[in-house]
Amino acid sequence: MISAPRGFIKASPWPTKKYILFLGGAVAVRIDRVEREFILGSAAESKTEARLRIAGKSMKCLLASFSESGIGFAMPGGPLSFTPRELVSVSFDFRGQAVAFDAPVLKSASGIVELKIPESMYRSLSRRWPRVSPPKDLTVDFLLPDSELSLDCPESETWSDVELPELREGLDSKSLVSLVESFKAKASEIASEGRVIMYKDRGPADIAEEIASRLGRTLYVPSTSGALPQSDPYPSGRIITREMAEEFEGPAAVAQGSKLSAYLHGRELEGLNSGLWCPVIYYRYAVGMVLMANGPERRRSMDFGAVDLAWEFSRILAWFLKRHSYFAASDKAGGPRRGGIIDATPAGLLAVLPSGGGQGALPAIPQGSVIKLRLSFQGKTIICSGKVARRYEEGDSNFCGIAFMDLSAQDMADLSLDLYGEDEQFPAGGA
């Protein structure tokens, strides 16, 4: 996996990718080995000014030497305390473009710090604030709207912000009654059955409801005599693919047979031709299920129009539940979720939280969601909004690239001071 410097959002995996994205949307280009050696050699020959950054500190220096053994930086003002193998972020300008990389310390003495030659180096097309490892005093808490909820409903691996979606399917959202009636009318045009069940005093009734609830996506079965879709055509992720279903059932499906396949085969024998199970996601909970089916009286497959209709109806229904305070707060709720900070700038941060449903786990927050955050540093607490600019998973962890949305100029300046130290301050006017 390519390791991106802290001036960039890390992504995983990038086995062959050449480009990395900034939080602000600018693109950085990975520099190949030959050009990397040319740039470092030329910068050392001209004694190019560079900046080194470690947590809470930023310092100017000169790129003084480059050889097969390492890169030397001359520190004006004498030697500084660097720990061997400590990771340092480096940036400098080369012929009008910002160049950045991360490298560990080899040795530090007599006003010179020597770093290992980086495996990856990047040229950015638009320089923003460099990402650095967080100081020990900087923390972030996710203040999710469902922090006060503890519902007796299945928890989903997918989180929804429960907002009114863009209306495209012609559903009547003036009232809850008109919404349900308009859904039934629309569903009758494309399916022999269309209804919704709520998980109040009950849970998933079968493996189809269980997998849709847990994954927070629509189980779309175009034909009970065929396989699940191999790919998801929706950019944001909306349906359960064949691979996702196999991962959900795990190795037991190989040894004992797939429960989902057996269930669908049984339904086929009962006359089901095509089916759809779409969960009603209320923040991290699956509180109900939208069901659509074609039975013996309509022997044809449902297309993706059924997926669109069920998805929109489920989102509007969740919004009505929120609007009418259908669910009350609970004393058993988990409260805010503390995130681990990988790196940060005054404009945003990359945070990691455990996933998989364990203690303190955070469901997968979709890209584009806006959430509340609590930042704490140097005795100061800031409540702000953050937009999920990127999200990915590695192992048992969720990674979220968060772009701050409403920090004041003073808050950003204070955060800059905490991240970079007194030698490098947040630019005036936020530029």
N, C-alpha and C positions, 0 to 999 in steps of 0.2 A: 504494500500500500504506500502511495506517495504521501509524504508528510509535508503539509503546507506550512509556511512560516506564519507567525502569529499575526501578520498583517492581513491574513486571509481567513475566511471561514473554512474550517476543516471539513472534508467530506469523506465518506467511506462507503464502498471502496473506490479508489480511483486507479485501477491497475494500469490503464493505458491512456488516461486522460491527460491532456496538455494544458487545460485551462482550469482555474480555480476562481470562484466568485467572491467578491467583497460583499459585506452586508448591504452596502449602498448600490450594488448591482454592477459595479465595474468589474472588468475581467483582468486577471493576471495571467501571464504566460510563463509556463515552466521553461527555463533555459537549459539547453542541452549541454552535455559535458564539454565539448570543444569550445563553445561560446563562453561557458562559465569560466574556463581557464583563461581565455582571452580577456574577459572583463576584469577578473580579479588581478591578473598580471598587469594590465594597463592602469587599473586604479591604484595598485601598489606603487608602480613606477612614478605616477604623478602625485603620490601622497594625498589621495582623495580624502576629504573630510567625511567621516562616517559617524553614526550614532549607535551606541550599544545600550540595550535595555534589559534589565532584570527586574523582578518584582519590586515596585515602589521606587526604582531608580532609573535615571536616564542620563547618559553622559556622552559628550562629544569626544572624538578621538581622530587619529589619522590612520588610514589603512597603510601601514608602513612596509609590509613585506608579504610575499607570497611564494611558497615553494611546495614541493611534494609532501613535506612534513606538516605544514599548517599555514595559517594566516596570522600575521602579526599586526597588532594595533598599538600605536604609541599613545599613551595616556598623558596629556599635558597635566602637570601638577603632581606627577609621581605615581607610584604603584597604588592600586586599589585592592581591596580584599575580594578576590574571586576564588571560589571553591573549585577544585578540579572536578570535571565532569558536569559542572553547573551549566544549564542550558541558557544561552544568551541569544537575544534577537538582535540582528544587525540590519541596518538599512543605510543606503547611500545613493546619491544621484550619479548616474553614468550617462553622459551625453543627453541630458534632458529628461531621462526617465528614472523612476525610482526602482531600485533593486533591493530585494530583501531575502534574508535566509535566517535559519536558526542553526546554531552549532554549539557543541559542548566545549568547555574550557580544557585546554591541554595543560597549560602552566601559566603562571603570572608572577613576574619579578622585574624589578628595576624599571618600572614605568612602562613595561611591555606586557600585554596579555596575548597569548597565542591560542587560537581556536582551531579546532579540527576542520578540515575542508568539508563543506556541507555536501550531503548527498543530493539535495535539491535546492535550487535557487530560482527566484521568480522575478520577472519584470512586470511591474504594474502599469496599466494604462491610465489610471487615475488614482493618485495618492490620497488616501484618507488617513485616519488615525491608526497608528500601529497597535496591534493586539499584543498584550504582554500577559505573563502569568500574574495572577492576582496577588496583592499583598495579603498577609494572613488575616488582617482585620476586615477584609471585604467579604460580605456574605449576601446571598440572594434567597428570598423566600417566594414561592409561587402562591399567590393569594387567589386560588381558583374559586369561582362562584359556588362550587359544590363542597367547599371545605366544611360547611355547617350541616351537610347532609349525610345521613346514614340510612339508606333505604334497603328494605328487604326485597331487593331485586338483583338480578345477575349483574355483576360488574363487567364492563366491556374493556377490551384492550384499546379501543378508540374513544377519544374524548371529543365532544361536540360543544360548541359555544352557545347552543340553543338560541339562535337568533332567527328572525323571519327571513327565509331564503328569497332569492329573486323568483317571482312567480312566473312560470312559463307554461304550466300544464292546464290552465283555465280553471283551477280550483277556486271555490268561493270561500274567502277567508274572513268574511264579515262576522261570522259567529261560529262557534264550535259545531252547532247543529248543521248549519249550512255547509260547513267544511266536510263533515262526514257524508252528508247526502250528495254533495257534488262529487266526492270520491267514488261513492258507490255507482253513481250514474256514469262517470268516466270509465270505471273499471268494467262495467257491464258491456261496454263497446268492444273491449279487447280480451275479456276473460269470462269464463262461466261463473267464477267466484271471486269476490273482492270484499274483504272484511278486515277488521282490526280487533285484536284481543289485548287486554291489559294484564300485566303481571301483578295484580293486586290479589293477595292471598293465594298465589300460585306462581309457578315458575315455568320454564320451558317444558313442553309436553313430550318432546321427542328430540332426536339427534339433530334434525334440521333446524329447529328453533334454538337448540343449544349452541350449535356452531355459529349461527347468525348473531346470536346475542353476544357470545364471547368475542368474536372478531369485529363486531360492530359494522359489518358489511352485509350486503344483500346476497343471500344464497339464491342464485338465479339458475334454474334448471330448464334450459330450452326444450329438452326432451328427456323423459325418464328412461328412454331406451338408449340414450347416448351418454357422453361424458360431460363434466362441467367445463365451462369455458377455459381455454388454455391461457388467455391473457385478459387483462382488464382495459377496455378502451377509454375509461374515464381517467383523465390526468390526475385528479385528486384521489383516486382510489375509491371505488364504490361497490364492486362485486367481489365475491370469493372465487378465486381461481382454483384450478385443479391442484396445483402445487400447495396452495394455502390449506386446502381441505386435507391433503395427505399429511402435511406437517401437524395439523391440529390432532388428527387421530394417532399419529406417531407409529412406532414400530409394531405396536399391537395389531394394527390393521393388516400387516404383512403376515403375522403368525396366526391371527384368529379371523381375519377377513374384515373388510371395511363395514362398520356399522351404518355409515351413511349410504353406501351402495346397497346394502341389504334393505335398508328402510325405503329407499327410492324404488327398488325392485318390487317390494311389497305394495307400495302405492300404485305402481304401474299395473299390477295385477288387479287392483281395485278400480282401475279405469283412469288414473291420473296420467295425462299426456304431457303437461308442462306445469311447472310450479315456481313460485317465488316467495321467499321469506325475507322481509325487510324489517330490521329492528327499529323501534322507536328509541333513539338515544337521547337521554336526558343527562347532559354532562357526561359522567363516567358510567352511568347506569343504563341498562336496557330495560325500559319500563313497560314495553309492549311489543307486539309484532304485527306487521301488516302482511296479510296473506292474500295471494292471488293464485288462481289455478285454472287450468283448462281440463275439464273432465270428459266423460264419454260423449256428452252432447256437443262438444266443440273439439274435434280431433285435429288440433293444429298447435304449433308452438307459439308462445308469446315472444315478442321481439323486445328490443331494448326500450321501446316506448313504455312498456309495462314497468321496467326498472325505473325510468324517469318519473312516472306517475307515483309509484309507491314511495320512492325516495323523497319527493317533494311533499307528499302528504304526511309522511312520518315526521319531517322537519317542522312543518306548520303545526302539526298536532303537539309536538314537544314545546313549541313556542307558546301555544295556548295554555298548556299546563303550567308553564312558568308565569305567564301573564296573570293567571287566576290563582297563583300561589297554591297549586294543587299539592305540593310537597312541603312539609314544614321542616324547620331546622331540628337537629337532634344533638343531644349532649354527647352522644357516642361518636360524633364525627371526628375525623382525623386532624383537622386544622390545617394550617399552611404546610407546604412541602418544601423542605430545605434542599436547594440545589447545590451541587458542587460546581465551582467555576473553573473552566479549563483556561480561558483567557478572556480579556476584556479591554474595552476602550471607552471613552466618554460617550460613544454612540451606541454601544451594544455589548453583548457578551455571548460566549458559548458556554452553556450549562449542561450538566449531565445529571440524570436521576435514574435510580433503579427502575426497571420495568418488570413485567412478568407476574404482576399481582401480589408481590410480597409486601412486607411492611414498608411504608413510605414510597411505594411504587407510584409512578405517574403514568396514566394512560397516554397513548400516542396522540399528542395535540396536533391537529392538522396544520399544514403550512398556511399562513395567512390569518390564523386566529389571533385575536387581540386579548391579552390577559393582563391582570394586575400583578405587579412585582413589588417587593419590599427590599430595597438596598440598604445595607448598614455598613458604615465604615467611619473610623475615627470618632466614634460617639455620635454620629449623625445618622438619622433614618430618613429615607426618601421613599414615598409611595408613588409609583409611576405606572404608565401603561407600556406594554411591550408587544411588538408584533412578531410572530414566529416567522422569521425570514427563511429558515431552513430547518428540517428535522430529519434525523436518520437514527438507525439503531445499530448497535454493535454488541453482540453477546447479550448480557442481561441488563444493558443500559440504554436509556433514551438520551439522545443529544439534541439540544434545541439551540439554534442560532437566533438570538433575540435582538431586535432593533428597538431601542428606546424611542418613545413617541412624544412624550410631553415633559422632558426634563427642562428646567429653567436654565438660563445661561449660568447662573451662580452654582446650581447643582452640578452642571457639567464641568465647570471650572474646579469645584471642590473634588469631583471624581478624578479629574485629570491630575490634580496635585497628588492624590492618593496613589494613582497608578504609576505616574512618571517621576514624581519627586519635583523639587523646586527648579531643577535645571531645564525642564521642558513643560510649558504650560499650555492649556487649551487655547487655541487661536482665538483672537478677539472676533466677536461676531459669529463664532461657530464655523468659520470658513476652513 
